[in-house]
Amino acid sequence: MTAVLPWVTLAVCLAITLARVPSAVRGENREVFYIFSLISLSIFISIEAPYLIIDGWLGGMNIGNLILRFLLYGTFYFMGIRIATAFGSASAVRAIRGPLGIAAAAIIGAFTIYFFVITDTQGSSAGMSGLKWGPSLDGYAAMGRLYPGFVAACLVPAIWRTVVSTAPVLLRVASGFLLLGLSLLLSSQLFPLIPFSEAWLRVLINYSAALFTCLGLAGIWFSKSFARRKQRLSA
C-alpha cells in the first residue's frame, strides 16, 4: 500500500492541477493553480524513482532532498496565506506572513542548511532513509517537519470553526478533509517516536496528509463554485 500511495497522491494532485488550468487561463484564482502545481512537483520529487534520477543528476549527494525541503517551505508559506485568507483568519495571516512567521521561516531555513552541510549525505536515498542516522540527520529531518507543522498549527483553529459552523454541507465536508490533512501533518512531529522498523507508518502519514489536504482544497474550490452557480440560477 505504501508503495502505491505516493503515485495515487500524485495522480490526484495532478488531476486537480489540470482541472484548474481553464480557470488559470481566464485569470481566475491563479494562486490556487500555482499552489497545486507546487504540491504536485513536491510529491513527484519525493517519490523514489524520480528522486533517484533527479538527485543523480545533481551528484548523488541528496541535494535533491534539500531542494525539496525548500520547495515545501515555499509551498506551505503561500498555501498557508491563501487558506488563512479564504477562511477569514487575519490572525493566521499575521502569524504566517508577519515578523513571527518570517523569523520562523528564516531560522528553520538556516538550520536546515546547517544540518545538511554537517551531515554525510553521500549516496542518493529517497527520504534520506538509506543514510546513517545520527544527531545531525535527526536535526535536518526535524527542521523539515517543523515549518509545515508551524503553518498547519496556524490554520487549524480557523478551519475547525468552519467545520463546526452552519456553513453549507459541501464546504464543511471539504474543510473536514483539509483539517484531517493538516492534523496528520501535525502528527508528523511525533515521528521520532516511531521506530525505524515501522518506517512505513511515516510514509503513510506523510502521503495521506498530502492527499487529504489536496482533496480538501479542491473540495473548497468546488463548493464555492457550486454556491456561485446556485446563486446565479436562483437570481
LUMZAMAR-215162 format. One line per field, with one value per atom (N, C-alpha, C): residue in three letters; x, y, z. Coordinates in pm, 1 decimal. Layout:
// residues N
rest	Ala,...
c1	X,...
c2	Y,...
c3	Z,...
//
This chain:
// residues 235
rest	Met,Met,Met,Thr,Thr,Thr,Ala,Ala,Ala,Val,Val,Val,Leu,Leu,Leu,Pro,Pro,Pro,Trp,Trp,Trp,Val,Val,Val,Thr,Thr,Thr,Leu,Leu,Leu,Ala,Ala,Ala,Val,Val,Val,Cys,Cys,Cys,Leu,Leu,Leu,Ala,Ala,Ala,Ile,Ile,Ile,Thr,Thr,Thr,Leu,Leu,Leu,Ala,Ala,Ala,Arg,Arg,Arg,Val,Val,Val,Pro,Pro,Pro,Ser,Ser,Ser,Ala,Ala,Ala,Val,Val,Val,Arg,Arg,Arg,Gly,Gly,Gly,Glu,Glu,Glu,Asn,Asn,Asn,Arg,Arg,Arg,Glu,Glu,Glu,Val,Val,Val,Phe,Phe,Phe,Tyr,Tyr,Tyr,Ile,Ile,Ile,Phe,Phe,Phe,Ser,Ser,Ser,Leu,Leu,Leu,Ile,Ile,Ile,Ser,Ser,Ser,Leu,Leu,Leu,Ser,Ser,Ser,Ile,Ile,Ile,Phe,Phe,Phe,Ile,Ile,Ile,Ser,Ser,Ser,Ile,Ile,Ile,Glu,Glu,Glu,Ala,Ala,Ala,Pro,Pro,Pro,Tyr,Tyr,Tyr,Leu,Leu,Leu,Ile,Ile,Ile,Ile,Ile,Ile,Asp,Asp,Asp,Gly,Gly,Gly,Trp,Trp,Trp,Leu,Leu,Leu,Gly,Gly,Gly,Gly,Gly,Gly,Met,Met,Met,Asn,Asn,Asn,Ile,Ile,Ile,Gly,Gly,Gly,Asn,Asn,Asn,Leu,Leu,Leu,Ile,Ile,Ile,Leu,Leu,Leu,Arg,Arg,Arg,Phe,Phe,Phe,Leu,Leu,Leu,Leu,Leu,Leu,Tyr,Tyr,Tyr,Gly,Gly,Gly,Thr,Thr,Thr,Phe,Phe,Phe,Tyr,Tyr,Tyr,Phe,Phe,Phe,Met,Met,Met,Gly,Gly,Gly,Ile,Ile,Ile,Arg,Arg,Arg,Ile,Ile,Ile,Ala,Ala,Ala,Thr,Thr,Thr,Ala,Ala,Ala,Phe,Phe,Phe,Gly,Gly,Gly,Ser,Ser,Ser,Ala,Ala,Ala,Ser,Ser,Ser,Ala,Ala,Ala,Val,Val,Val,Arg,Arg,Arg,Ala,Ala,Ala,Ile,Ile,Ile,Arg,Arg,Arg,Gly,Gly,Gly,Pro,Pro,Pro,Leu,Leu,Leu,Gly,Gly,Gly,Ile,Ile,Ile,Ala,Ala,Ala,Ala,Ala,Ala,Ala,Ala,Ala,Ala,Ala,Ala,Ile,Ile,Ile,Ile,Ile,Ile,Gly,Gly,Gly,Ala,Ala,Ala,Phe,Phe,Phe,Thr,Thr,Thr,Ile,Ile,Ile,Tyr,Tyr,Tyr,Phe,Phe,Phe,Phe,Phe,Phe,Val,Val,Val,Ile,Ile,Ile,Thr,Thr,Thr,Asp,Asp,Asp,Thr,Thr,Thr,Gln,Gln,Gln,Gly,Gly,Gly,Ser,Ser,Ser,Ser,Ser,Ser,Ala,Ala,Ala,Gly,Gly,Gly,Met,Met,Met,Ser,Ser,Ser,Gly,Gly,Gly,Leu,Leu,Leu,Lys,Lys,Lys,Trp,Trp,Trp,Gly,Gly,Gly,Pro,Pro,Pro,Ser,Ser,Ser,Leu,Leu,Leu,Asp,Asp,Asp,Gly,Gly,Gly,Tyr,Tyr,Tyr,Ala,Ala,Ala,Ala,Ala,Ala,Met,Met,Met,Gly,Gly,Gly,Arg,Arg,Arg,Leu,Leu,Leu,Tyr,Tyr,Tyr,Pro,Pro,Pro,Gly,Gly,Gly,Phe,Phe,Phe,Val,Val,Val,Ala,Ala,Ala,Ala,Ala,Ala,Cys,Cys,Cys,Leu,Leu,Leu,Val,Val,Val,Pro,Pro,Pro,Ala,Ala,Ala,Ile,Ile,Ile,Trp,Trp,Trp,Arg,Arg,Arg,Thr,Thr,Thr,Val,Val,Val,Val,Val,Val,Ser,Ser,Ser,Thr,Thr,Thr,Ala,Ala,Ala,Pro,Pro,Pro,Val,Val,Val,Leu,Leu,Leu,Leu,Leu,Leu,Arg,Arg,Arg,Val,Val,Val,Ala,Ala,Ala,Ser,Ser,Ser,Gly,Gly,Gly,Phe,Phe,Phe,Leu,Leu,Leu,Leu,Leu,Leu,Leu,Leu,Leu,Gly,Gly,Gly,Leu,Leu,Leu,Ser,Ser,Ser,Leu,Leu,Leu,Leu,Leu,Leu,Leu,Leu,Leu,Ser,Ser,Ser,Ser,Ser,Ser,Gln,Gln,Gln,Leu,Leu,Leu,Phe,Phe,Phe,Pro,Pro,Pro,Leu,Leu,Leu,Ile,Ile,Ile,Pro,Pro,Pro,Phe,Phe,Phe,Ser,Ser,Ser,Glu,Glu,Glu,Ala,Ala,Ala,Trp,Trp,Trp,Leu,Leu,Leu,Arg,Arg,Arg,Val,Val,Val,Leu,Leu,Leu,Ile,Ile,Ile,Asn,Asn,Asn,Tyr,Tyr,Tyr,Ser,Ser,Ser,Ala,Ala,Ala,Ala,Ala,Ala,Leu,Leu,Leu,Phe,Phe,Phe,Thr,Thr,Thr,Cys,Cys,Cys,Leu,Leu,Leu,Gly,Gly,Gly,Leu,Leu,Leu,Ala,Ala,Ala,Gly,Gly,Gly,Ile,Ile,Ile,Trp,Trp,Trp,Phe,Phe,Phe,Ser,Ser,Ser,Lys,Lys,Lys,Ser,Ser,Ser,Phe,Phe,Phe,Ala,Ala,Ala,Arg,Arg,Arg,Arg,Arg,Arg,Lys,Lys,Lys,Gln,Gln,Gln,Arg,Arg,Arg,Leu,Leu,Leu,Ser,Ser,Ser,Ala,Ala,Ala
c1	82.5,0.0,86.1,190.5,275.0,354.5,369.7,439.1,348.5,218.2,120.7,72.7,62.4,4.8,71.8,205.7,266.4,219.6,208.8,165.2,18.0,-64.7,-206.2,-220.1,-143.1,-146.5,-103.0,2.5,49.9,-56.1,-119.9,-222.6,-339.2,-382.2,-493.4,-455.1,-334.8,-290.6,-274.5,-222.1,-208.1,-344.5,-439.0,-574.3,-638.2,-621.3,-676.8,-607.0,-475.5,-399.5,-448.3,-466.3,-514.2,-655.6,-736.6,-873.4,-875.5,-767.6,-758.5,-706.1,-657.3,-597.5,-693.8,-817.9,-908.3,-929.8,-947.4,-966.6,-840.8,-724.5,-599.0,-580.3,-617.1,-605.9,-695.5,-813.7,-905.3,-862.8,-757.6,-709.2,-781.7,-853.2,-929.4,-850.9,-822.4,-755.3,-631.2,-545.9,-423.2,-335.7,-347.1,-266.9,-296.7,-425.2,-463.3,-398.3,-395.8,-330.6,-181.5,-116.8,26.6,52.5,-35.1,-18.1,-28.7,-131.0,-145.5,-27.7,23.7,140.3,261.5,281.1,393.7,378.2,255.1,231.3,260.7,213.8,236.1,385.3,456.6,601.3,672.0,632.4,694.4,672.3,549.8,519.0,598.6,607.8,682.8,829.3,891.1,1032.4,1052.3,953.0,968.1,958.8,901.2,884.1,1019.3,1046.1,1179.9,1234.1,1158.5,1211.4,1253.7,1166.4,1210.9,1315.4,1307.7,1406.3,1547.6,1562.7,1695.6,1752.7,1667.4,1713.3,1756.1,1670.6,1699.1,1823.4,1831.1,1946.6,2074.3,2060.8,2177.2,2233.2,2145.3,2189.6,2262.6,2226.1,2283.6,2407.4,2452.7,2575.8,2558.7,2435.9,2414.6,2447.5,2430.6,2459.6,2334.6,2218.4,2089.7,2062.5,2125.1,2091.4,1945.0,1896.6,1756.0,1663.6,1704.3,1623.6,1624.8,1740.0,1749.9,1660.8,1662.7,1576.3,1430.0,1396.9,1259.9,1217.5,1306.3,1274.6,1231.9,1311.5,1281.5,1162.9,1141.6,1021.6,897.2,903.6,791.8,772.5,883.1,870.3,795.9,836.8,771.2,625.4,598.5,461.4,372.7,421.0,340.0,324.5,422.6,410.5,295.4,298.6,195.8,59.6,61.1,-63.7,-125.7,-41.9,-91.3,-159.4,-97.2,-156.7,-288.5,-290.1,-412.2,-526.2,-497.5,-601.5,-649.3,-555.0,-592.2,-681.1,-649.3,-730.9,-869.7,-873.4,-1001.6,-1093.0,-1034.7,-1114.8,-1133.4,-1088.2,-1109.2,-1036.8,-919.1,-842.9,-726.9,-752.9,-648.5,-531.7,-561.1,-454.7,-360.3,-414.7,-330.7,-245.6,-304.7,-227.4,-110.6,-138.9,-32.4,74.9,31.8,127.5,221.1,168.8,249.2,332.5,268.0,333.9,401.7,369.0,424.5,563.8,614.8,751.1,776.6,678.0,695.9,713.5,628.5,635.2,761.5,799.9,922.2,1044.8,1045.8,1158.4,1165.1,1048.8,1044.8,1097.5,1053.5,1098.6,1249.2,1300.2,1443.2,1528.4,1488.0,1564.9,1562.3,1444.0,1432.1,1510.3,1503.2,1578.3,1728.6,1776.1,1919.0,1965.1,1888.2,1923.9,1913.7,1820.4,1809.9,1939.4,1989.9,2115.5,2231.8,2233.7,2342.4,2349.0,2235.8,2234.9,2269.7,2227.5,2259.4,2409.8,2469.7,2612.9,2699.7,2662.2,2747.1,2716.7,2624.6,2588.2,2653.4,2695.8,2747.4,2627.2,2601.6,2483.0,2516.6,2637.0,2678.3,2590.8,2539.6,2457.6,2310.1,2255.7,2114.6,2023.7,1928.1,1834.5,1707.6,1596.8,1470.0,1435.3,1406.5,1375.9,1496.7,1616.1,1741.3,1741.1,1651.7,1634.4,1753.6,1834.3,1946.6,2074.7,2071.1,2191.1,2204.7,2323.9,2348.3,2292.5,2193.4,2127.9,2206.8,2208.9,2276.4,2213.9,2269.0,2210.7,2189.8,2286.3,2273.2,2160.3,2146.8,2039.4,1903.6,1902.1,1778.8,1735.8,1833.4,1803.9,1753.4,1814.9,1772.9,1628.5,1596.5,1460.8,1360.5,1399.5,1310.1,1277.8,1378.1,1354.1,1255.1,1267.1,1177.5,1032.2,1010.0,873.9,824.7,917.2,881.0,805.1,856.2,787.8,648.1,632.7,495.5,405.0,460.8,382.8,342.3,431.8,401.9,285.2,290.8,183.6,52.0,58.7,-61.9,-124.2,-41.1,-91.6,-160.3,-111.0,-172.6,-311.3,-329.9,-452.3,-563.0,-525.7,-624.1,-740.6,-718.3,-832.7,-939.8,-898.0,-994.9,-1071.0,-1001.4,-1067.1,-1165.4,-1126.7,-1216.0,-1344.6,-1333.6,-1453.0,-1550.0,-1495.9,-1582.4,-1646.0,-1569.7,-1621.6,-1741.2,-1737.4,-1844.8,-1948.2,-1937.4,-2030.0,-2155.7,-2238.7,-2360.3,-2339.7,-2215.9,-2184.9,-2243.6,-2253.3,-2305.3,-2232.0,-2304.3,-2250.0,-2124.5,-2127.7,-2011.5,-1886.7,-1902.6,-1788.5,-1737.5,-1828.7,-1786.2,-1716.6,-1767.5,-1703.2,-1563.4,-1551.6,-1420.9,-1325.1,-1376.2,-1293.9,-1250.3,-1338.2,-1303.2,-1187.3,-1187.1,-1075.0,-946.3,-956.2,-838.7,-788.1,-881.2,-843.5,-774.5,-824.5,-763.0,-621.6,-603.5,-470.4,-371.2,-413.1,-322.8,-298.0,-398.4,-380.3,-280.0,-287.2,-188.0,-48.7,-43.0,85.0,140.4,53.8,97.6,144.8,79.7,118.8,257.8,305.3,438.9,548.6,515.6,614.4,653.4,570.9,597.6,674.4,722.3,794.5,912.0,985.6,1097.0,1053.8,925.5,876.4,845.9,845.0,814.8,946.0,960.0,1085.3,1107.4,1233.3,1266.6,1202.9,1177.7,1113.4,970.7,913.3,777.7,781.0,885.1,901.7,787.8,720.4,607.6,499.3,489.7,387.4,414.6,541.2,576.3,534.7,560.1,520.9,369.3,298.5,152.4,99.8,155.5,110.4,142.6,264.0,305.4,217.5,200.6,125.4,-24.8,-74.3,-215.2,-242.3,-147.9,-162.1,-169.7,-81.7,-82.1,-211.7,-255.9,-376.6,-500.2,-519.2,-637.8,-633.0,-513.0,-500.8,-543.3,-497.0,-534.0,-683.4,-738.7,-881.6,-963.3,-915.2,-984.1,-981.9,-865.8,-854.1,-941.4,-938.8,-1021.0,-1168.8,-1206.5,-1345.7,-1395.0,-1309.3,-1346.3,-1367.9,-1279.0,-1292.9,-1424.5,-1454.2,-1576.5,-1701.1,-1696.5,-1813.9,-1844.5,-1741.0,-1763.2,-1813.7,-1762.2,-1810.4,-1956.3,-1989.9,-2126.7,-2220.9,-2175.8,-2258.8,-2283.2,-2178.5,-2195.2,-2291.2,-2277.4,-2365.8,-2511.3,-2529.0,-2663.0,-2724.3,-2638.8,-2687.3,-2729.6,-2652.3,-2686.9,-2818.9,-2839.8,-2961.8,-3085.8,-3065.6,-3179.5,-3206.2,-3113.4,-3128.2,-3235.6
c2	-121.2,0.0,126.4,127.1,246.5,268.7,163.8,180.6,245.4,220.0,272.6,411.9,437.5,562.4,687.9,695.2,815.8,843.4,738.1,755.8,793.5,737.3,774.3,921.7,962.7,1102.1,1195.1,1157.6,1238.6,1248.5,1135.4,1133.9,1225.3,1219.1,1304.2,1451.5,1484.9,1624.4,1676.0,1593.1,1633.8,1654.6,1566.6,1579.4,1710.8,1744.1,1869.3,1988.5,1979.8,2087.1,2110.8,2002.6,2014.1,2071.0,2035.2,2086.9,2237.6,2289.0,2432.7,2512.3,2444.9,2514.7,2612.3,2571.6,2667.1,2794.8,2781.3,2899.1,2985.5,2920.6,2995.7,3072.0,3010.4,3076.8,3200.2,3189.7,3303.4,3408.5,3378.0,3472.7,3464.1,3352.4,3335.8,3251.0,3309.0,3235.3,3159.8,3229.2,3164.4,3115.9,3182.2,3139.1,2994.2,2955.3,2817.7,2720.0,2756.1,2671.8,2656.6,2766.3,2761.6,2675.3,2685.5,2606.7,2458.2,2418.7,2277.8,2230.5,2317.8,2282.3,2256.3,2341.4,2323.7,2195.9,2168.3,2045.4,1923.0,1925.4,1812.4,1792.4,1903.1,1893.4,1836.4,1881.4,1832.2,1682.3,1637.0,1494.6,1414.3,1465.4,1396.1,1377.7,1483.7,1476.2,1381.9,1371.5,1289.2,1139.5,1101.5,959.7,900.7,780.1,721.7,721.4,670.5,656.5,790.4,891.8,1020.7,1087.7,1067.4,1130.0,1081.6,951.3,895.4,947.4,966.0,1019.8,1165.3,1245.3,1388.8,1409.2,1336.4,1355.0,1302.4,1201.0,1152.7,1261.0,1336.9,1449.2,1555.5,1566.0,1668.7,1620.7,1498.9,1449.9,1337.4,1293.6,1180.8,1209.2,1335.3,1371.3,1419.9,1383.0,1419.1,1568.9,1639.6,1781.0,1793.2,1689.9,1688.4,1697.8,1636.4,1642.6,1782.8,1848.4,1985.8,2078.0,2059.6,2138.7,2112.7,1986.0,1950.0,2017.6,2022.8,2087.6,2233.4,2307.3,2448.9,2469.3,2375.9,2380.3,2365.9,2275.7,2257.4,2379.7,2440.2,2560.4,2669.3,2689.4,2791.1,2757.7,2630.3,2587.5,2613.0,2576.9,2595.8,2743.8,2823.8,2968.0,3025.8,3003.9,3060.6,2993.1,2861.7,2790.9,2836.7,2855.3,2898.3,3033.5,3128.2,3261.7,3254.1,3173.1,3161.5,3099.0,2994.1,2927.9,3019.0,3083.6,3173.4,3286.3,3339.6,3445.7,3394.1,3274.7,3215.9,3189.5,3154.9,3126.1,3249.5,3362.6,3487.9,3498.3,3435.0,3437.5,3536.5,3659.0,3761.8,3725.9,3661.4,3624.5,3521.9,3425.9,3325.7,3389.4,3483.9,3555.2,3628.7,3698.5,3771.5,3676.6,3561.7,3466.4,3411.1,3387.0,3327.0,3431.7,3546.4,3647.0,3757.0,3764.9,3869.8,3837.9,3920.0,3902.3,3763.4,3709.5,3576.8,3470.1,3472.4,3372.5,3384.4,3507.0,3528.7,3485.0,3517.1,3476.3,3323.8,3258.7,3112.7,3050.9,3104.6,3052.0,3070.1,3187.9,3217.1,3126.6,3112.3,3030.3,2883.0,2833.8,2693.2,2669.2,2764.5,2751.2,2746.5,2834.2,2838.9,2708.4,2658.5,2533.1,2414.3,2419.4,2312.7,2302.0,2416.0,2416.8,2372.0,2421.4,2385.9,2235.8,2174.7,2030.9,1950.3,1999.6,1929.2,1932.4,2048.2,2065.9,1978.7,1963.5,1887.8,1737.2,1695.4,1554.0,1490.3,1367.0,1291.6,1244.7,1313.2,1285.0,1208.5,1153.6,1082.1,958.6,945.0,828.2,861.8,876.6,913.7,815.7,871.3,787.9,868.6,824.3,895.6,904.1,1025.9,1044.7,1031.3,1023.7,1006.6,877.5,785.4,664.5,569.7,579.7,488.3,537.3,656.5,712.8,667.0,685.6,651.9,764.2,730.2,833.6,867.0,996.0,1045.7,1179.1,1250.4,1376.5,1480.4,1493.9,1596.2,1563.7,1436.7,1397.3,1404.0,1372.4,1388.5,1535.2,1623.7,1767.4,1814.7,1765.8,1801.3,1756.8,1634.0,1581.9,1661.3,1700.3,1776.8,1912.7,1978.1,2107.0,2092.7,1982.9,1959.3,1944.1,1897.5,1882.2,2007.8,2087.6,2196.7,2310.0,2357.5,2471.7,2435.3,2323.6,2284.0,2267.9,2214.9,2200.0,2334.7,2432.3,2567.3,2627.4,2616.1,2670.3,2597.9,2465.5,2387.6,2431.1,2452.8,2494.1,2630.0,2717.3,2848.7,2837.7,2737.4,2726.4,2646.0,2548.8,2455.6,2523.8,2625.9,2685.7,2742.4,2814.7,2875.3,2768.2,2663.4,2555.7,2482.1,2458.5,2390.1,2470.6,2602.0,2685.6,2669.3,2651.3,2630.5,2492.9,2391.8,2254.5,2245.3,2314.7,2304.9,2416.1,2494.7,2605.2,2557.8,2654.2,2622.8,2652.0,2651.7,2674.9,2561.7,2581.0,2474.1,2341.5,2231.8,2099.1,2069.9,2103.0,2076.3,2146.2,2270.3,2345.7,2284.0,2240.3,2181.4,2047.0,1967.4,1838.6,1861.1,1955.1,1985.5,2038.5,2123.2,2176.4,2064.6,1963.9,1848.9,1770.5,1751.8,1684.8,1764.5,1896.3,1981.3,1975.6,1976.8,1968.2,1835.6,1727.9,1596.8,1594.6,1649.8,1653.3,1730.7,1846.9,1928.9,1866.1,1796.2,1727.5,1613.3,1541.2,1436.3,1496.7,1613.3,1682.2,1718.5,1765.8,1798.5,1673.6,1560.8,1436.5,1390.6,1440.3,1401.3,1453.3,1550.2,1598.5,1488.5,1383.4,1271.7,1158.3,1180.0,1075.1,1016.7,1096.2,1036.2,922.6,917.0,811.0,682.5,691.0,573.6,500.2,374.1,300.1,281.1,266.5,250.2,123.6,24.8,-97.3,-72.0,41.3,78.3,202.6,215.3,334.3,352.2,242.9,252.0,343.8,354.3,438.2,586.0,622.9,761.4,794.1,699.9,719.5,733.9,648.5,652.2,786.3,835.4,962.5,1078.0,1082.0,1192.0,1204.2,1093.3,1099.8,1110.6,1055.0,1072.2,1219.3,1282.9,1425.6,1507.2,1476.6,1548.4,1522.3,1396.9,1359.5,1428.8,1423.4,1484.2,1636.8,1694.6,1839.5,1882.1,1809.1,1840.6,1820.8,1712.3,1687.3,1796.6,1839.9,1946.4,2077.7,2114.2,2238.2,2232.8,2118.2,2102.6,2107.7,2046.1,2046.9,2186.4,2265.7,2403.6,2483.8,2466.9,2533.1,2490.4,2360.2,2309.9,2362.0,2362.1,2405.9,2552.8,2634.6,2777.0,2798.7,2721.3,2730.2,2686.4,2580.1,2529.9,2633.5,2699.5,2800.8,2919.4,2961.9,3073.6,3036.5,2912.9,2867.7,2860.9,2811.5,2802.3,2940.4,3035.2,3172.7,3237.3,3210.8,3267.2,3209.5,3079.4,3015.1,3062.9,3096.4,3139.3,3289.3,3360.4,3506.1,3543.2
c3	0.0,0.0,0.0,84.1,92.2,-35.0,-118.7,-245.6,-349.0,-337.7,-434.0,-394.3,-263.2,-213.2,-270.5,-279.3,-336.5,-479.0,-561.5,-700.1,-706.3,-619.1,-614.0,-574.4,-474.0,-429.8,-541.8,-612.7,-724.7,-833.3,-866.0,-970.2,-934.0,-808.1,-762.9,-772.0,-725.1,-727.1,-869.3,-958.3,-1098.9,-1162.7,-1131.4,-1186.8,-1141.5,-1014.2,-962.5,-1027.5,-1043.8,-1107.8,-1250.3,-1325.9,-1463.6,-1468.1,-1370.6,-1365.7,-1341.4,-1282.8,-1254.9,-1373.7,-1476.2,-1590.3,-1657.0,-1692.0,-1757.7,-1677.0,-1545.9,-1460.7,-1459.2,-1453.2,-1451.9,-1582.1,-1693.8,-1824.5,-1828.7,-1764.9,-1760.8,-1658.2,-1581.2,-1481.6,-1349.1,-1325.6,-1202.1,-1101.2,-984.7,-875.9,-923.7,-993.8,-1042.3,-928.3,-812.5,-697.8,-661.7,-671.5,-638.5,-736.4,-863.7,-964.3,-934.0,-899.2,-868.1,-744.6,-645.0,-522.8,-553.4,-630.9,-667.2,-752.4,-836.6,-918.5,-829.9,-728.6,-636.8,-554.8,-509.6,-433.5,-520.4,-644.3,-736.5,-761.6,-782.0,-805.6,-683.1,-565.1,-441.4,-424.5,-451.1,-438.3,-539.5,-661.8,-767.7,-727.6,-677.3,-639.6,-521.1,-433.7,-313.6,-342.1,-456.7,-489.0,-530.6,-487.9,-500.2,-642.8,-739.3,-876.0,-935.2,-940.8,-994.6,-907.6,-775.2,-686.5,-717.7,-735.2,-761.2,-892.1,-991.3,-1119.8,-1103.8,-1040.7,-1024.3,-938.3,-826.9,-739.0,-803.8,-888.5,-963.1,-1052.9,-1116.0,-1199.4,-1116.6,-988.2,-901.7,-825.9,-858.0,-797.6,-698.2,-672.4,-582.1,-437.7,-394.3,-254.3,-181.3,-234.3,-174.7,-171.8,-266.0,-282.2,-325.0,-394.6,-432.9,-311.9,-201.6,-79.8,-21.1,-27.9,22.4,-61.1,-192.1,-279.8,-246.6,-223.4,-188.3,-59.0,39.3,166.6,143.4,68.2,48.0,-44.5,-134.0,-218.1,-130.1,-32.9,60.2,149.8,195.9,277.6,200.9,75.0,-7.2,-33.0,-60.0,-85.5,35.1,154.1,274.3,308.9,278.1,302.8,220.8,90.0,2.5,25.4,45.0,70.4,202.2,302.9,433.0,426.4,357.3,343.8,268.0,160.5,78.2,158.8,233.4,312.1,425.1,493.6,603.7,553.8,436.1,377.6,340.5,280.8,239.6,358.7,472.3,591.7,679.6,630.7,702.3,834.2,843.8,968.8,957.6,1000.0,994.5,1086.4,1199.5,1294.0,1232.5,1156.0,1090.7,981.9,907.8,804.5,869.5,981.4,1051.6,1103.8,1156.2,1213.1,1105.9,986.8,880.4,807.4,777.6,694.4,776.0,905.0,989.5,1040.7,1132.2,1185.1,1242.7,1315.9,1375.7,1268.1,1168.1,1061.6,979.2,946.9,867.4,946.6,1076.9,1161.5,1170.3,1186.1,1194.3,1064.9,951.2,821.9,804.4,842.1,825.9,915.6,1041.4,1136.1,1094.3,1060.3,1018.7,889.6,796.0,671.8,696.8,785.7,817.3,882.8,978.2,1044.3,949.0,853.8,754.1,675.4,629.2,553.8,642.7,767.1,860.1,882.9,916.7,943.1,818.1,702.0,577.6,551.5,571.4,541.9,632.5,760.3,853.3,850.8,764.3,755.4,633.3,646.5,531.6,449.9,338.9,258.2,129.7,121.4,0.3,-21.5,-144.2,-178.7,-183.5,-304.5,-319.7,-246.4,-173.4,-97.9,-74.2,-131.1,-113.2,34.2,79.6,220.9,311.1,252.7,327.5,409.1,376.1,457.4,450.7,345.7,331.2,394.8,453.7,514.9,660.2,713.3,854.0,940.3,1023.0,1101.9,1226.6,1258.1,1376.8,1414.9,1511.4,1558.2,1448.3,1356.9,1253.0,1156.5,1120.1,1029.2,1099.6,1227.6,1305.7,1306.9,1326.0,1326.3,1191.8,1085.0,949.2,924.4,963.3,945.6,1027.9,1149.1,1236.5,1175.7,1116.1,1052.0,936.9,863.2,750.1,792.3,913.3,965.1,1035.5,1085.7,1176.2,1107.4,992.2,929.0,877.1,803.9,766.3,887.6,997.2,1119.3,1177.1,1170.4,1218.2,1140.4,1007.6,923.5,952.1,963.7,992.7,1125.7,1226.8,1358.2,1350.8,1264.0,1246.2,1181.8,1095.7,1017.0,1084.2,1166.6,1222.9,1294.5,1380.6,1452.0,1358.5,1253.8,1161.1,1083.3,1042.8,967.8,1057.7,1182.3,1277.0,1297.9,1305.4,1323.2,1207.0,1087.1,970.7,974.4,1014.8,1021.2,1114.8,1226.9,1325.7,1310.6,1204.9,1183.5,1111.0,1073.4,996.5,848.2,803.3,662.4,577.8,445.6,358.7,380.5,365.0,393.9,312.2,182.1,96.0,149.0,192.1,243.7,373.0,459.6,586.7,566.1,470.8,441.4,385.2,289.9,231.6,338.0,425.5,535.2,628.5,645.2,727.5,669.7,536.6,471.1,490.0,472.9,490.0,633.7,728.1,869.6,899.4,841.1,861.6,805.7,685.6,625.5,709.8,758.8,839.7,976.9,1029.5,1158.2,1144.8,1033.7,1008.9,996.6,934.4,922.4,1059.3,1146.6,1282.2,1356.0,1330.2,1397.0,1354.4,1239.2,1192.7,1285.1,1370.2,1467.1,1565.3,1572.6,1664.3,1596.7,1473.8,1401.0,1478.5,1558.1,1633.3,1726.0,1759.6,1847.7,1770.7,1636.5,1554.5,1523.7,1561.0,1534.9,1385.0,1344.1,1203.2,1145.9,1229.9,1182.2,1134.6,1177.0,1136.4,1047.2,966.8,883.1,784.2,747.1,655.0,708.5,841.5,902.4,872.9,867.8,834.8,692.0,601.4,461.2,450.9,521.7,519.5,568.9,678.0,735.2,641.0,586.9,500.1,376.0,306.0,181.2,206.1,314.8,349.2,381.9,450.6,481.3,352.8,257.7,129.2,53.0,53.0,-21.5,35.0,166.9,226.8,216.9,223.4,208.3,67.9,-33.4,-172.0,-195.4,-142.8,-158.2,-88.4,27.7,99.4,22.9,-29.2,-106.9,-231.4,-301.1,-420.8,-386.2,-273.9,-231.4,-197.8,-135.4,-102.7,-231.0,-327.5,-456.9,-523.0,-521.4,-584.1,-512.2,-378.8,-302.0,-327.9,-340.2,-366.6,-509.0,-604.0,-741.9,-749.3,-676.6,-673.5,-612.7,-506.4,-440.5,-532.9,-607.1,-700.5,-813.2,-864.8,-973.3,-923.7,-804.1,-746.2,-727.0,-685.9,-664.2,-795.9,-902.7,-1033.9,-1084.4,-1064.9,-1112.7,-1038.1,-910.8,-830.2,-841.8,-907.9,-920.1,-1022.6
//
